Amino acid sequence: MIAGALGVSFRQALRSVVLTLFPLAFISLFAWATAGSVTGNTSDPVRASAWLYLAVHLVPFHVPTGRLTFLPLLAVVFPMWAIRRGLPKVTEAFTKINGARAMYAFWYAALSEVIAALSRYHGIAPNLYLTPILTFLIAIIATHPFQIAKSRAFYLALYLFLISLGVGAIAFGYSLAVHLKQVESILVVFSPGVYGSVLMILLQFLYLPNLALASLSYITGINISFGAQTLIGASKIKLLSVPALPFVPALPTAAHPILKYAVGTWCVIFLITSVFIVRRSLNFSQLIREWALSGAKVMVFIVAISYFAAGELLTPSMNPVGVIWWKFSATLAIAYLSAGLLAILTHLAMRRITHRESRGIRG
């Protein structure tokens, strides 16, 4: 029975890997066929599909010029979808859901490690230490049984954060539209052709959460970076030479000091979450426990998404690119603590006033 369960989990993990890898192999082969290759070796698109597979799992790469850790966040949706599809048959073979998830994630990580080891070529090497860790965590998250009823405060904060991320995406899109002529000039320099343009648009779409988070950080008064020794903030902009990338024209060119006051937006968001927790709690110990637990979950999510949304773009001079993850996370942590303390102290004061009034009426 155990051997059968292990076999089922292995087959489903292999199926999930194939579901993610085959479409990427088609894209690689299509790009290779239309753009050509220096060597003309058909192993090039195969190896490229393996690199794409690892990139959508946010696995960092070492390249001849430096590192590539600035990877598209939205691409993680595809492997998570493939992993989720294989979960039902795995759970049928196991008696415990957590054991099924762990074994499924283990096989998925092991197969991904094999792909990473076989794809190393000419100075381009995925990180073999982080590959099994990241793929295992992605598989565990993808198979998690999300239950909103048990973590309503966390999901409320998550929804508010995603709404804010949408505002950041709109701000980025507006800035890009205003500088559309510069974007056209960059595309003329690239001359990607019809098929290359489609692939470039797809790549920009997958990078949208990274760019939206950087935009959100900027419009809420938190600095962002676009390379070593650079700073893009509300009061100061320090930029060195920038590469000709399609999203570069959206970068701000002048300071907007009024945006530094927009950091209070995070206090408002977390105050709404804290008030929701206060209204649902029956006693003080339950209030503190739920507030702390929800805050811990929120901060883990924010640290993770901000860390993976930024990174190095091929050369040390382009590190970091995007949101400054530690500054963004620290600012939001302070906002959550401030909003929580305000909501809790206000709740205790109101309870004390109500208690005194009730005693006065009895007297």
TIGU-925482 format. One record per residue (C-alpha): residue number from 0; residue in one letter; x negated, y, z negated. Coordinates in steps of 0.5 Angstrom, whole numbers, plus 500, padded with zeros to 3 digits. Layout:
residues N
resi NUM | resn A | u X | v Y | w Z
...
***
This chain:
residues 363
resi 0 | resn M | u 500 | v 500 | w 500
resi 1 | resn I | u 494 | v 505 | w 498
resi 2 | resn A | u 491 | v 503 | w 505
resi 3 | resn G | u 497 | v 504 | w 509
resi 4 | resn A | u 498 | v 511 | w 505
resi 5 | resn L | u 491 | v 513 | w 507
resi 6 | resn G | u 492 | v 511 | w 514
resi 7 | resn V | u 498 | v 515 | w 515
resi 8 | resn S | u 495 | v 521 | w 512
resi 9 | resn F | u 489 | v 520 | w 516
resi 10 | resn R | u 493 | v 520 | w 523
resi 11 | resn Q | u 497 | v 526 | w 521
resi 12 | resn A | u 491 | v 530 | w 519
resi 13 | resn L | u 488 | v 528 | w 526
resi 14 | resn R | u 494 | v 530 | w 529
resi 15 | resn S | u 494 | v 536 | w 526
resi 16 | resn V | u 487 | v 538 | w 528
resi 17 | resn V | u 489 | v 536 | w 536
resi 18 | resn L | u 495 | v 540 | w 535
resi 19 | resn T | u 491 | v 546 | w 534
resi 20 | resn L | u 485 | v 544 | w 538
resi 21 | resn F | u 488 | v 542 | w 545
resi 22 | resn P | u 491 | v 549 | w 546
resi 23 | resn L | u 485 | v 552 | w 544
resi 24 | resn A | u 481 | v 547 | w 549
resi 25 | resn F | u 486 | v 549 | w 555
resi 26 | resn I | u 484 | v 557 | w 553
resi 27 | resn S | u 477 | v 556 | w 553
resi 28 | resn L | u 477 | v 551 | w 560
resi 29 | resn F | u 482 | v 557 | w 563
resi 30 | resn A | u 477 | v 562 | w 561
resi 31 | resn W | u 471 | v 558 | w 564
resi 32 | resn A | u 474 | v 556 | w 570
resi 33 | resn T | u 476 | v 564 | w 572
resi 34 | resn A | u 470 | v 567 | w 569
resi 35 | resn G | u 465 | v 562 | w 571
resi 36 | resn S | u 459 | v 560 | w 566
resi 37 | resn V | u 451 | v 561 | w 567
resi 38 | resn T | u 449 | v 554 | w 566
resi 39 | resn G | u 455 | v 551 | w 570
resi 40 | resn N | u 456 | v 546 | w 565
resi 41 | resn T | u 463 | v 543 | w 563
resi 42 | resn S | u 461 | v 542 | w 556
resi 43 | resn D | u 461 | v 550 | w 555
resi 44 | resn P | u 468 | v 550 | w 554
resi 45 | resn V | u 469 | v 544 | w 550
resi 46 | resn R | u 464 | v 547 | w 545
resi 47 | resn A | u 467 | v 554 | w 546
resi 48 | resn S | u 474 | v 550 | w 544
resi 49 | resn A | u 471 | v 548 | w 537
resi 50 | resn W | u 468 | v 555 | w 536
resi 51 | resn L | u 475 | v 557 | w 537
resi 52 | resn Y | u 478 | v 552 | w 532
resi 53 | resn L | u 473 | v 554 | w 527
resi 54 | resn A | u 475 | v 561 | w 528
resi 55 | resn V | u 482 | v 561 | w 527
resi 56 | resn H | u 480 | v 557 | w 520
resi 57 | resn L | u 476 | v 564 | w 518
resi 58 | resn V | u 470 | v 560 | w 518
resi 59 | resn P | u 464 | v 565 | w 519
resi 60 | resn F | u 459 | v 564 | w 524
resi 61 | resn H | u 451 | v 565 | w 525
resi 62 | resn V | u 449 | v 568 | w 531
resi 63 | resn P | u 443 | v 570 | w 534
resi 64 | resn T | u 444 | v 577 | w 533
resi 65 | resn G | u 447 | v 576 | w 526
resi 66 | resn R | u 453 | v 574 | w 523
resi 67 | resn L | u 461 | v 573 | w 525
resi 68 | resn T | u 465 | v 574 | w 519
resi 69 | resn F | u 470 | v 579 | w 522
resi 70 | resn L | u 475 | v 574 | w 524
resi 71 | resn P | u 483 | v 575 | w 526
resi 72 | resn L | u 487 | v 574 | w 520
resi 73 | resn L | u 494 | v 572 | w 524
resi 74 | resn A | u 490 | v 566 | w 528
resi 75 | resn V | u 491 | v 562 | w 521
resi 76 | resn V | u 498 | v 562 | w 523
resi 77 | resn F | u 497 | v 556 | w 528
resi 78 | resn P | u 493 | v 551 | w 524
resi 79 | resn M | u 498 | v 552 | w 518
resi 80 | resn W | u 504 | v 551 | w 523
resi 81 | resn A | u 500 | v 544 | w 526
resi 82 | resn I | u 499 | v 542 | w 518
resi 83 | resn R | u 506 | v 543 | w 516
resi 84 | resn R | u 509 | v 539 | w 522
resi 85 | resn G | u 505 | v 533 | w 519
resi 86 | resn L | u 507 | v 533 | w 512
resi 87 | resn P | u 513 | v 530 | w 512
resi 88 | resn K | u 511 | v 523 | w 514
resi 89 | resn V | u 505 | v 524 | w 509
resi 90 | resn T | u 510 | v 525 | w 503
resi 91 | resn E | u 514 | v 519 | w 505
resi 92 | resn A | u 507 | v 514 | w 505
resi 93 | resn F | u 506 | v 517 | w 498
resi 94 | resn T | u 509 | v 517 | w 491
resi 95 | resn K | u 507 | v 524 | w 489
resi 96 | resn I | u 507 | v 530 | w 493
resi 97 | resn N | u 501 | v 533 | w 490
resi 98 | resn G | u 497 | v 527 | w 492
resi 99 | resn A | u 500 | v 527 | w 499
resi 100 | resn R | u 498 | v 534 | w 500
resi 101 | resn A | u 491 | v 533 | w 497
resi 102 | resn M | u 489 | v 527 | w 501
resi 103 | resn Y | u 492 | v 530 | w 507
resi 104 | resn A | u 488 | v 536 | w 506
resi 105 | resn F | u 482 | v 532 | w 505
resi 106 | resn W | u 482 | v 528 | w 511
resi 107 | resn Y | u 483 | v 535 | w 515
resi 108 | resn A | u 477 | v 538 | w 512
resi 109 | resn A | u 473 | v 532 | w 513
resi 110 | resn L | u 475 | v 532 | w 521
resi 111 | resn S | u 474 | v 540 | w 521
resi 112 | resn E | u 467 | v 539 | w 518
resi 113 | resn V | u 465 | v 534 | w 524
resi 114 | resn I | u 467 | v 539 | w 529
resi 115 | resn A | u 463 | v 544 | w 526
resi 116 | resn A | u 457 | v 539 | w 525
resi 117 | resn L | u 458 | v 537 | w 533
resi 118 | resn S | u 459 | v 545 | w 535
resi 119 | resn R | u 452 | v 548 | w 533
resi 120 | resn Y | u 448 | v 550 | w 539
resi 121 | resn H | u 443 | v 555 | w 541
resi 122 | resn G | u 443 | v 559 | w 535
resi 123 | resn I | u 451 | v 559 | w 534
resi 124 | resn A | u 452 | v 555 | w 528
resi 125 | resn P | u 459 | v 555 | w 524
resi 126 | resn N | u 458 | v 555 | w 516
resi 127 | resn L | u 458 | v 548 | w 514
resi 128 | resn Y | u 458 | v 549 | w 507
resi 129 | resn L | u 464 | v 553 | w 508
resi 130 | resn T | u 468 | v 549 | w 513
resi 131 | resn P | u 471 | v 544 | w 509
resi 132 | resn I | u 472 | v 549 | w 503
resi 133 | resn L | u 476 | v 554 | w 508
resi 134 | resn T | u 480 | v 548 | w 512
resi 135 | resn F | u 482 | v 544 | w 505
resi 136 | resn L | u 485 | v 551 | w 502
resi 137 | resn I | u 488 | v 552 | w 508
resi 138 | resn A | u 491 | v 545 | w 508
resi 139 | resn I | u 493 | v 546 | w 501
resi 140 | resn I | u 497 | v 553 | w 502
resi 141 | resn A | u 500 | v 550 | w 508
resi 142 | resn T | u 503 | v 544 | w 505
resi 143 | resn H | u 505 | v 548 | w 499
resi 144 | resn P | u 513 | v 548 | w 497
resi 145 | resn F | u 514 | v 555 | w 496
resi 146 | resn Q | u 520 | v 556 | w 491
resi 147 | resn I | u 522 | v 563 | w 491
resi 148 | resn A | u 527 | v 562 | w 485
resi 149 | resn K | u 521 | v 561 | w 481
resi 150 | resn S | u 516 | v 566 | w 483
resi 151 | resn R | u 521 | v 572 | w 484
resi 152 | resn A | u 517 | v 578 | w 482
resi 153 | resn F | u 511 | v 575 | w 486
resi 154 | resn Y | u 515 | v 575 | w 492
resi 155 | resn L | u 518 | v 581 | w 491
resi 156 | resn A | u 511 | v 584 | w 490
resi 157 | resn L | u 509 | v 580 | w 497
resi 158 | resn Y | u 515 | v 583 | w 501
resi 159 | resn L | u 513 | v 590 | w 499
resi 160 | resn F | u 506 | v 589 | w 501
resi 161 | resn L | u 508 | v 586 | w 507
resi 162 | resn I | u 513 | v 592 | w 509
resi 163 | resn S | u 507 | v 597 | w 507
resi 164 | resn L | u 502 | v 593 | w 512
resi 165 | resn G | u 508 | v 594 | w 517
resi 166 | resn V | u 507 | v 601 | w 516
resi 167 | resn G | u 499 | v 601 | w 517
resi 168 | resn A | u 501 | v 597 | w 523
resi 169 | resn I | u 505 | v 603 | w 526
resi 170 | resn A | u 500 | v 608 | w 524
resi 171 | resn F | u 495 | v 604 | w 527
resi 172 | resn G | u 499 | v 604 | w 533
resi 173 | resn Y | u 501 | v 611 | w 533
resi 174 | resn S | u 493 | v 613 | w 533
resi 175 | resn L | u 492 | v 608 | w 539
resi 176 | resn A | u 497 | v 611 | w 543
resi 177 | resn V | u 495 | v 618 | w 542
resi 178 | resn H | u 488 | v 616 | w 544
resi 179 | resn L | u 491 | v 612 | w 550
resi 180 | resn K | u 486 | v 615 | w 555
resi 181 | resn Q | u 480 | v 613 | w 551
resi 182 | resn V | u 482 | v 606 | w 551
resi 183 | resn E | u 483 | v 606 | w 558
resi 184 | resn S | u 476 | v 608 | w 559
resi 185 | resn I | u 474 | v 603 | w 555
resi 186 | resn L | u 478 | v 598 | w 559
resi 187 | resn V | u 475 | v 600 | w 565
resi 188 | resn V | u 468 | v 599 | w 563
resi 189 | resn F | u 469 | v 592 | w 561
resi 190 | resn S | u 473 | v 591 | w 567
resi 191 | resn P | u 476 | v 584 | w 564
resi 192 | resn G | u 480 | v 583 | w 570
resi 193 | resn V | u 487 | v 580 | w 570
resi 194 | resn Y | u 486 | v 574 | w 566
resi 195 | resn G | u 481 | v 577 | w 562
resi 196 | resn S | u 486 | v 583 | w 560
resi 197 | resn V | u 491 | v 578 | w 558
resi 198 | resn L | u 486 | v 574 | w 553
resi 199 | resn M | u 484 | v 581 | w 551
resi 200 | resn I | u 491 | v 583 | w 549
resi 201 | resn L | u 492 | v 576 | w 545
resi 202 | resn L | u 485 | v 577 | w 541
resi 203 | resn Q | u 487 | v 584 | w 539
resi 204 | resn F | u 494 | v 582 | w 537
resi 205 | resn L | u 491 | v 576 | w 533
resi 206 | resn Y | u 487 | v 582 | w 530
resi 207 | resn L | u 493 | v 586 | w 528
resi 208 | resn P | u 493 | v 584 | w 521
resi 209 | resn N | u 486 | v 586 | w 520
resi 210 | resn L | u 487 | v 593 | w 523
resi 211 | resn A | u 493 | v 594 | w 520
resi 212 | resn L | u 490 | v 593 | w 513
resi 213 | resn A | u 484 | v 598 | w 514
resi 214 | resn S | u 490 | v 603 | w 517
resi 215 | resn L | u 494 | v 602 | w 510
resi 216 | resn S | u 488 | v 603 | w 506
resi 217 | resn Y | u 486 | v 609 | w 510
resi 218 | resn I | u 493 | v 612 | w 509
resi 219 | resn T | u 493 | v 611 | w 502
resi 220 | resn G | u 487 | v 614 | w 500
resi 221 | resn I | u 482 | v 608 | w 500
resi 222 | resn N | u 476 | v 609 | w 504
resi 223 | resn I | u 474 | v 604 | w 510
resi 224 | resn S | u 468 | v 602 | w 513
resi 225 | resn F | u 466 | v 601 | w 520
resi 226 | resn G | u 459 | v 599 | w 520
resi 227 | resn A | u 453 | v 600 | w 515
resi 228 | resn Q | u 452 | v 606 | w 511
resi 229 | resn T | u 459 | v 609 | w 514
resi 230 | resn L | u 465 | v 611 | w 511
resi 231 | resn I | u 472 | v 613 | w 513
resi 232 | resn G | u 476 | v 617 | w 508
resi 233 | resn A | u 481 | v 622 | w 507
resi 234 | resn S | u 476 | v 627 | w 505
resi 235 | resn K | u 470 | v 625 | w 508
resi 236 | resn I | u 468 | v 621 | w 515
resi 237 | resn K | u 461 | v 619 | w 516
resi 238 | resn L | u 460 | v 615 | w 522
resi 239 | resn L | u 454 | v 612 | w 526
resi 240 | resn S | u 454 | v 609 | w 533
resi 241 | resn V | u 460 | v 605 | w 535
resi 242 | resn P | u 461 | v 600 | w 540
resi 243 | resn A | u 466 | v 600 | w 546
resi 244 | resn L | u 472 | v 596 | w 543
resi 245 | resn P | u 479 | v 597 | w 545
resi 246 | resn F | u 481 | v 599 | w 538
resi 247 | resn V | u 475 | v 604 | w 536
resi 248 | resn P | u 479 | v 610 | w 539
resi 249 | resn A | u 484 | v 609 | w 533
resi 250 | resn L | u 479 | v 611 | w 528
resi 251 | resn P | u 480 | v 618 | w 525
resi 252 | resn T | u 476 | v 623 | w 528
resi 253 | resn A | u 477 | v 629 | w 522
resi 254 | resn A | u 478 | v 629 | w 515
resi 255 | resn H | u 486 | v 629 | w 512
resi 256 | resn P | u 485 | v 631 | w 504
resi 257 | resn I | u 492 | v 630 | w 503
resi 258 | resn L | u 492 | v 623 | w 504
resi 259 | resn K | u 488 | v 622 | w 497
resi 260 | resn Y | u 494 | v 623 | w 494
resi 261 | resn A | u 498 | v 617 | w 497
resi 262 | resn V | u 494 | v 612 | w 493
resi 263 | resn G | u 500 | v 613 | w 488
resi 264 | resn T | u 504 | v 609 | w 493
resi 265 | resn W | u 501 | v 603 | w 490
resi 266 | resn C | u 503 | v 605 | w 483
resi 267 | resn V | u 510 | v 606 | w 486
resi 268 | resn I | u 510 | v 599 | w 489
resi 269 | resn F | u 508 | v 596 | w 483
resi 270 | resn L | u 513 | v 600 | w 478
resi 271 | resn I | u 518 | v 597 | w 482
resi 272 | resn T | u 516 | v 590 | w 481
resi 273 | resn S | u 514 | v 591 | w 474
resi 274 | resn V | u 521 | v 594 | w 473
resi 275 | resn F | u 524 | v 588 | w 476
resi 276 | resn I | u 520 | v 583 | w 471
resi 277 | resn V | u 522 | v 587 | w 465
resi 278 | resn R | u 530 | v 587 | w 467
resi 279 | resn R | u 529 | v 579 | w 468
resi 280 | resn S | u 526 | v 578 | w 462
resi 281 | resn L | u 530 | v 576 | w 455
resi 282 | resn N | u 524 | v 577 | w 450
resi 283 | resn F | u 517 | v 581 | w 450
resi 284 | resn S | u 513 | v 574 | w 450
resi 285 | resn Q | u 517 | v 572 | w 456
resi 286 | resn L | u 516 | v 579 | w 459
resi 287 | resn I | u 508 | v 579 | w 458
resi 288 | resn R | u 507 | v 572 | w 461
resi 289 | resn E | u 511 | v 573 | w 467
resi 290 | resn W | u 508 | v 580 | w 468
resi 291 | resn A | u 501 | v 577 | w 467
resi 292 | resn L | u 502 | v 571 | w 472
resi 293 | resn S | u 505 | v 575 | w 477
resi 294 | resn G | u 500 | v 580 | w 477
resi 295 | resn A | u 495 | v 574 | w 477
resi 296 | resn K | u 498 | v 571 | w 483
resi 297 | resn V | u 499 | v 578 | w 487
resi 298 | resn M | u 491 | v 580 | w 486
resi 299 | resn V | u 489 | v 573 | w 488
resi 300 | resn F | u 493 | v 574 | w 494
resi 301 | resn I | u 490 | v 581 | w 495
resi 302 | resn V | u 483 | v 580 | w 494
resi 303 | resn A | u 483 | v 574 | w 499
resi 304 | resn I | u 487 | v 578 | w 505
resi 305 | resn S | u 482 | v 584 | w 504
resi 306 | resn Y | u 476 | v 580 | w 503
resi 307 | resn F | u 478 | v 576 | w 510
resi 308 | resn A | u 480 | v 582 | w 513
resi 309 | resn A | u 473 | v 585 | w 514
resi 310 | resn G | u 466 | v 582 | w 515
resi 311 | resn E | u 460 | v 583 | w 520
resi 312 | resn L | u 461 | v 584 | w 527
resi 313 | resn L | u 455 | v 580 | w 530
resi 314 | resn T | u 450 | v 585 | w 528
resi 315 | resn P | u 448 | v 587 | w 521
resi 316 | resn S | u 449 | v 594 | w 523
resi 317 | resn M | u 456 | v 593 | w 524
resi 318 | resn N | u 457 | v 590 | w 517
resi 319 | resn P | u 462 | v 591 | w 514
resi 320 | resn V | u 468 | v 593 | w 519
resi 321 | resn G | u 475 | v 594 | w 516
resi 322 | resn V | u 477 | v 595 | w 509
resi 323 | resn I | u 472 | v 595 | w 503
resi 324 | resn W | u 475 | v 589 | w 500
resi 325 | resn W | u 473 | v 590 | w 493
resi 326 | resn K | u 475 | v 598 | w 493
resi 327 | resn F | u 482 | v 596 | w 496
resi 328 | resn S | u 483 | v 590 | w 491
resi 329 | resn A | u 480 | v 594 | w 485
resi 330 | resn T | u 485 | v 600 | w 486
resi 331 | resn L | u 491 | v 596 | w 487
resi 332 | resn A | u 489 | v 592 | w 480
resi 333 | resn I | u 489 | v 599 | w 477
resi 334 | resn A | u 495 | v 601 | w 480
resi 335 | resn Y | u 499 | v 594 | w 478
resi 336 | resn L | u 496 | v 595 | w 470
resi 337 | resn S | u 498 | v 602 | w 470
resi 338 | resn A | u 505 | v 601 | w 473
resi 339 | resn G | u 506 | v 595 | w 468
resi 340 | resn L | u 504 | v 599 | w 462
resi 341 | resn L | u 509 | v 604 | w 464
resi 342 | resn A | u 514 | v 600 | w 465
resi 343 | resn I | u 513 | v 596 | w 459
resi 344 | resn L | u 512 | v 601 | w 454
resi 345 | resn T | u 518 | v 605 | w 457
resi 346 | resn H | u 522 | v 598 | w 456
resi 347 | resn L | u 520 | v 598 | w 449
resi 348 | resn A | u 522 | v 605 | w 447
resi 349 | resn M | u 529 | v 604 | w 450
resi 350 | resn R | u 530 | v 598 | w 446
resi 351 | resn R | u 527 | v 601 | w 440
resi 352 | resn I | u 532 | v 607 | w 441
resi 353 | resn T | u 538 | v 603 | w 443
resi 354 | resn H | u 537 | v 599 | w 436
resi 355 | resn R | u 537 | v 605 | w 432
resi 356 | resn E | u 543 | v 608 | w 435
resi 357 | resn S | u 546 | v 601 | w 434
resi 358 | resn R | u 544 | v 601 | w 427
resi 359 | resn G | u 547 | v 608 | w 426
resi 360 | resn I | u 554 | v 606 | w 429
resi 361 | resn R | u 554 | v 600 | w 424
resi 362 | resn G | u 552 | v 605 | w 418
***
